[in-house]
Amino acid sequence: MQDRQDTHIQWLLGNICNYDCSYCPDHLHSNDTRLYNDESLADSIRYVANELRAVGRVPKIEFVGGEPTLHEGIITGLSSTGSNQPGGNKLTTNGSASLEWYTENSIYFSEIEISYHIPWANMSHIKQTVNYLKSLEQGPSVIVLVHATNLDTHWSKAVDAYEELLDSNINTRLKLLYSNFTRGNQYLPYKNYQLKYYYESIGEVFNPKETSVVDPTGYVPTRRQRNMFTEETVQGSNMQRQGRMCNAGIEQLVVWKNGDIYRGYCKAGGSLGNVKKRTFHVPTEAIKCPFDLCNNGFDRCNSFI
């Protein structure tokens, strides 16, 4: 029997969120777009899982967009998708759901990524949640990403939170943020001392000569000089996929906010149908990349030739 192949799906759920982070664009947390009621979301999850399974794929779903745990339909849908469960799915969350929620629902996820947002996150609750998940015999893997801006006060608080989580033996990383999130991949103008700390935290060496904006007057000290850099600066040749055959649509899919399905965030090849209208056509072949750069991190996880 031919091995069944995993297809990883990022499912955007709209902008219903219980946080109001200053660095998050308003349209991502304005609470005015609930695109699914719980019943239609559960039905859509079952539909996509069944369509993929019918062609020998194993659906692995990651829920993002606003705060996924505010949508009861994700659990209703996952609990009725048969062989896809338990586990195999990913939850990207701000970690605010109750411990009771995780007690009842962690079985549906093999990976949980908690975004730690200052000043909204509750440190004691995050610790309690992570320690509970770590205590499970076959629980999900958990990582906490502490979001840090380039503002000195916010950066300092983010580093304090990061170090406290590390001291608590919790898997954690700092996360750098974009200045034009959802519209491009330009990072905030982080200062030299901030990037030095960040790169040391991931075991790498920061070279400020590549990106620093040097103050010709000498007024701004070197450690506080800002850096102008993009995702391309960091990723380099890993973003160059033009003309290569990409397995987007086979290894990964994206369910857009309106229910349209694409091979990736790049939308190469156009829409594959809509989950609400039940018009999803599962692709079976790789696609030739038409773009200069692969600008999305999720898209870059696809293999290519």
C-alpha positions in Angstrom: 0.0 0.0 0.0 1.3 3.5 -0.9 2.3 5.6 2.1 -0.2 8.4 2.8 1.3 11.8 2.5 0.8 14.6 5.1 -0.7 17.8 3.8 -0.2 20.8 6.2 -2.9 23.4 6.1 -2.9 26.9 7.6 -6.5 27.9 8.3 -7.2 31.7 8.7 -10.2 32.2 11.0 -10.8 36.0 10.7 -10.0 38.7 13.3 -11.8 37.7 16.5 -9.3 38.4 19.2 -9.3 39.2 22.9 -6.0 41.2 22.7 -5.3 44.7 21.3 -1.5 44.7 20.6 -0.1 48.0 19.4 2.1 46.3 16.7 -0.7 44.2 15.3 -2.6 45.9 12.4 -6.2 46.8 13.4 -7.8 44.7 10.7 -6.3 41.6 12.3 -7.9 42.1 15.7 -10.9 44.5 15.2 -13.4 41.8 16.1 -15.7 42.6 13.2 -15.1 39.5 11.0 -16.3 36.2 12.2 -16.4 34.4 8.9 -17.7 31.1 10.2 -20.3 30.2 12.8 -19.2 27.2 14.8 -21.4 24.8 12.9 -20.1 25.9 9.4 -16.5 25.9 10.6 -16.8 22.3 11.9 -18.5 21.3 8.6 -15.7 23.0 6.6 -13.0 21.2 8.5 -14.7 17.8 8.0 -15.1 18.6 4.3 -11.5 19.5 3.7 -10.2 16.5 5.7 -12.5 14.1 3.7 -11.4 15.5 0.4 -7.8 15.1 1.2 -8.2 11.7 2.6 -10.0 10.5 -0.5 -6.8 11.0 -2.5 -4.5 9.5 0.0 -3.5 12.6 2.0 -3.4 13.0 5.7 -4.6 16.5 6.7 -2.7 18.3 9.4 -4.3 21.6 10.3 -2.9 24.7 11.9 -5.4 27.3 13.0 -4.4 31.0 13.0 -6.0 34.4 12.8 -7.3 36.4 15.6 -7.4 34.0 18.6 -8.4 30.4 17.4 -9.5 29.2 20.9 -12.4 31.6 20.7 -13.9 29.4 17.9 -15.5 26.3 19.3 -16.0 25.0 15.8 -12.4 24.0 15.5 -12.8 21.4 18.2 -16.1 20.2 17.0 -14.6 19.8 13.5 -11.4 18.1 14.7 -13.2 15.7 17.0 -15.2 14.3 14.0 -12.5 13.9 11.4 -11.8 10.3 12.0 -8.3 9.0 11.4 -6.8 12.4 11.6 -7.2 12.3 15.4 -5.8 12.4 18.0 -3.0 14.9 17.4 -1.3 15.9 14.2 -2.6 19.5 14.2 -1.0 22.7 15.3 -2.5 25.5 17.4 -1.1 29.1 17.2 -2.5 31.0 20.1 -1.9 33.8 22.6 -2.3 31.3 25.4 -5.2 33.0 27.1 -7.6 30.1 27.0 -8.3 28.5 30.4 -6.5 25.5 31.7 -9.8 23.7 31.5 -9.8 24.3 27.7 -6.4 22.7 27.4 -7.3 19.8 29.6 -10.3 19.0 27.4 -8.7 19.8 24.0 -5.0 19.4 23.9 -5.4 15.8 22.6 -6.3 17.3 19.1 -2.9 19.0 18.7 0.7 17.7 18.3 2.2 21.2 18.4 1.2 24.3 20.3 2.8 27.7 19.6 2.0 30.3 22.2 2.6 34.0 21.3 3.6 36.0 24.3 2.3 39.5 23.9 3.3 42.3 26.3 1.4 43.8 28.2 -1.5 41.4 27.6 0.0 38.0 28.4 -0.4 36.6 31.9 3.0 35.1 32.9 1.7 32.9 35.7 -1.1 31.5 33.5 1.3 30.9 30.6 3.6 29.0 32.9 0.8 27.0 34.4 -0.5 26.1 30.9 2.9 25.1 29.6 3.7 23.0 32.6 0.4 21.2 32.4 1.0 20.4 28.7 4.6 19.2 29.5 3.3 16.9 32.2 1.1 14.9 29.7 2.6 11.5 28.8 1.9 12.0 25.1 1.2 15.7 25.1 1.9 18.2 22.3 5.3 19.9 21.9 5.1 23.5 23.1 7.1 26.7 22.4 6.5 30.2 23.6 7.5 33.0 21.2 8.0 36.3 23.0 7.1 39.2 20.6 9.5 42.1 21.0 9.4 45.5 19.3 12.4 47.8 18.9 11.1 50.3 21.5 13.5 50.2 24.4 11.0 49.7 27.1 9.1 47.0 25.2 12.3 45.3 24.3 13.4 45.3 27.9 10.1 43.8 29.1 10.2 41.2 26.4 13.8 40.1 27.4 12.7 39.9 31.0 9.8 37.7 30.0 12.0 35.5 27.8 14.6 35.0 30.5 12.0 34.2 33.1 10.5 31.6 30.9 13.9 30.1 30.2 14.7 30.0 33.9 11.4 28.1 34.3 12.7 25.4 31.8 10.2 26.4 29.2 11.0 26.2 25.5 11.0 29.8 24.3 12.4 32.2 21.8 12.3 35.9 21.1 10.4 36.9 17.9 11.4 39.9 15.8 8.5 41.8 14.2 7.8 43.4 10.8 7.1 47.1 10.5 4.7 46.4 7.6 3.1 43.1 8.8 0.7 41.6 6.2 2.0 44.1 3.5 5.7 43.1 3.3 8.7 41.7 5.1 10.5 44.8 6.4 11.6 44.3 10.0 11.3 47.0 12.6 14.5 49.1 12.8 16.0 47.2 15.7 19.1 48.6 17.3 22.5 47.0 17.4 22.3 46.0 21.0 18.9 44.4 20.4 20.0 42.3 17.4 23.3 41.3 19.2 21.2 39.9 22.1 18.7 38.2 19.7 21.4 36.5 17.6 23.2 35.3 20.7 19.9 33.9 22.0 19.7 31.6 18.9 23.4 30.7 18.9 24.5 33.0 16.0 26.7 36.0 15.6 25.2 39.4 14.5 27.2 41.3 11.9 25.9 44.9 12.0 28.0 46.0 9.0 25.4 44.5 6.7 22.4 46.4 7.8 23.3 49.2 10.2 22.4 52.8 9.4 25.5 54.6 10.6 25.0 58.1 12.0 27.6 60.3 10.3 27.5 62.9 13.1 28.6 60.3 15.6 25.9 61.4 18.0 24.2 58.0 18.1 26.4 55.4 19.8 27.2 52.2 17.9 25.1 50.0 20.2 22.0 52.2 19.5 22.3 52.5 15.7 19.3 51.2 13.9 19.2 48.4 11.3 17.2 48.4 8.1 16.7 44.8 6.9 14.1 42.5 5.4 13.3 38.8 5.5 15.4 38.5 2.3 18.5 39.8 4.3 18.0 37.0 6.8 17.0 34.2 4.5 19.2 34.9 1.5 19.0 32.3 -1.3 16.4 30.3 0.6 13.8 32.7 -0.7 14.9 32.3 -4.4 12.5 29.8 -5.9 11.6 31.4 -9.3 11.2 28.8 -12.1 11.6 25.8 -9.7 8.9 23.2 -9.2 7.3 23.7 -5.9 5.1 21.2 -4.0 2.8 23.8 -2.6 -0.7 22.4 -2.8 0.6 18.9 -2.2 2.5 19.3 1.0 0.8 22.5 2.1 -2.4 24.5 1.6 -3.8 27.8 2.9 -7.5 28.3 3.7 -8.1 32.1 3.2 -10.4 34.1 5.4 -13.3 34.0 2.9 -13.0 30.2 2.6 -11.0 30.2 -0.6 -8.2 27.6 -0.7 -4.7 28.3 -2.3 -1.5 26.4 -2.6 0.1 29.0 -0.4 0.0 32.6 0.7 1.6 33.5 -2.7 -1.7 32.3 -4.4 0.3 30.8 -7.2 -1.9 29.0 -9.7 -5.1 30.8 -8.4 -7.8 29.5 -6.2 -8.4 25.8 -5.7 -12.0 26.3 -4.7 -13.9 27.3 -1.6 -14.5 25.3 1.5 -17.9 26.9 2.2 -19.1 26.3 -1.4 -17.7 22.7 -1.4 -15.7 23.4 -4.6 -12.2 22.4 -3.4 -10.2 20.6 -6.2 -7.2 18.8 -4.7 -4.0 19.4 -6.7 -1.9 16.4 -7.6 1.1 17.9 -9.3 3.8 20.5 -8.3 3.6 24.0 -9.8 6.4 26.1 -11.3 7.1 29.1 -9.1 6.2 32.3 -11.0 7.7 34.8 -8.5 11.1 36.3 -7.9 11.1 35.5 -4.2 9.2 33.2 -1.8 8.2 35.8 0.7 6.2 33.7 3.2 7.8 31.5 5.9 5.0 28.9 5.7 5.2 28.7 1.9 9.0 28.2 2.2 8.4 25.0 4.1 7.3 23.3 0.9 9.9 21.2 -0.8 11.0 22.2 -4.3 13.1 20.9 -7.2 
